[in-house]
Amino acid sequence: MAFSNIGQKKHKNKILKKKTRSPHMPKNVKYVDYKNTELLEKFINSHGKILPAVVTGLTANQQRAVSKAIKRARQMALLPYAKERTRR
C-alpha cells in the first residue's frame, strides 16, 4: 500500500481568486489615522463592533491598522465604545 499522494496539492483544479481592493478604503490613504473618524465609522457596525476583514475586504495589515486606530479613537473619546440602543 503506497500513499504517495498524501500532502500533495492538485494544481490543475486550483481556483485563483483575484485580489480586490476594499470599497471602504480610499486609494490615497497610506496611513490610517485615529483622528479620521469619518473613515473609521465605515468599519464599525450599528452596535459599535469592529467589522471583520471578511466583510470589509481589507488585507490583514490594513485590518490591524484599522482596528488599532478604532481602539485609539475610542480611548480618546472620538468614537463611542457602543452605539445608543433604542427601546422597542
Contacts in CASP RR format, 6 or more apart in sequence:
PFRMAT RR
TARGET T0000
AUTHOR 0000-0000-0000
METHOD contacts of the structure
MODEL  1
MAFSNIGQKKHKNKILKKKTRSPHMPKNVKYVDYKNTELLEKFINSHGKI
LPAVVTGLTANQQRAVSKAIKRARQMALLPYAKERTRR
20 57 0 8 1.000
21 27 0 8 1.000
22 56 0 8 1.000
22 57 0 8 1.000
22 58 0 8 1.000
22 62 0 8 1.000
23 57 0 8 1.000
24 39 0 8 1.000
24 42 0 8 1.000
24 43 0 8 1.000
24 56 0 8 1.000
24 58 0 8 1.000
25 39 0 8 1.000
25 58 0 8 1.000
25 62 0 8 1.000
26 39 0 8 1.000
29 39 0 8 1.000
31 65 0 8 1.000
32 39 0 8 1.000
32 40 0 8 1.000
32 62 0 8 1.000
32 65 0 8 1.000
32 66 0 8 1.000
32 68 0 8 1.000
32 69 0 8 1.000
33 69 0 8 1.000
34 40 0 8 1.000
34 68 0 8 1.000
34 69 0 8 1.000
34 70 0 8 1.000
34 72 0 8 1.000
34 73 0 8 1.000
34 76 0 8 1.000
34 78 0 8 1.000
35 73 0 8 1.000
35 78 0 8 1.000
36 69 0 8 1.000
37 73 0 8 1.000
37 78 0 8 1.000
37 79 0 8 1.000
40 66 0 8 1.000
40 69 0 8 1.000
40 70 0 8 1.000
40 73 0 8 1.000
40 79 0 8 1.000
41 79 0 8 1.000
43 50 0 8 1.000
43 51 0 8 1.000
43 56 0 8 1.000
43 66 0 8 1.000
43 70 0 8 1.000
44 50 0 8 1.000
44 51 0 8 1.000
44 70 0 8 1.000
44 79 0 8 1.000
45 51 0 8 1.000
46 83 0 8 1.000
47 82 0 8 1.000
47 83 0 8 1.000
48 80 0 8 1.000
48 81 0 8 1.000
48 82 0 8 1.000
48 83 0 8 1.000
50 66 0 8 1.000
50 67 0 8 1.000
50 70 0 8 1.000
52 63 0 8 1.000
53 59 0 8 1.000
53 60 0 8 1.000
53 62 0 8 1.000
53 63 0 8 1.000
56 63 0 8 1.000
56 66 0 8 1.000
58 66 0 8 1.000
70 79 0 8 1.000
73 79 0 8 1.000
74 80 0 8 1.000
74 81 0 8 1.000
END
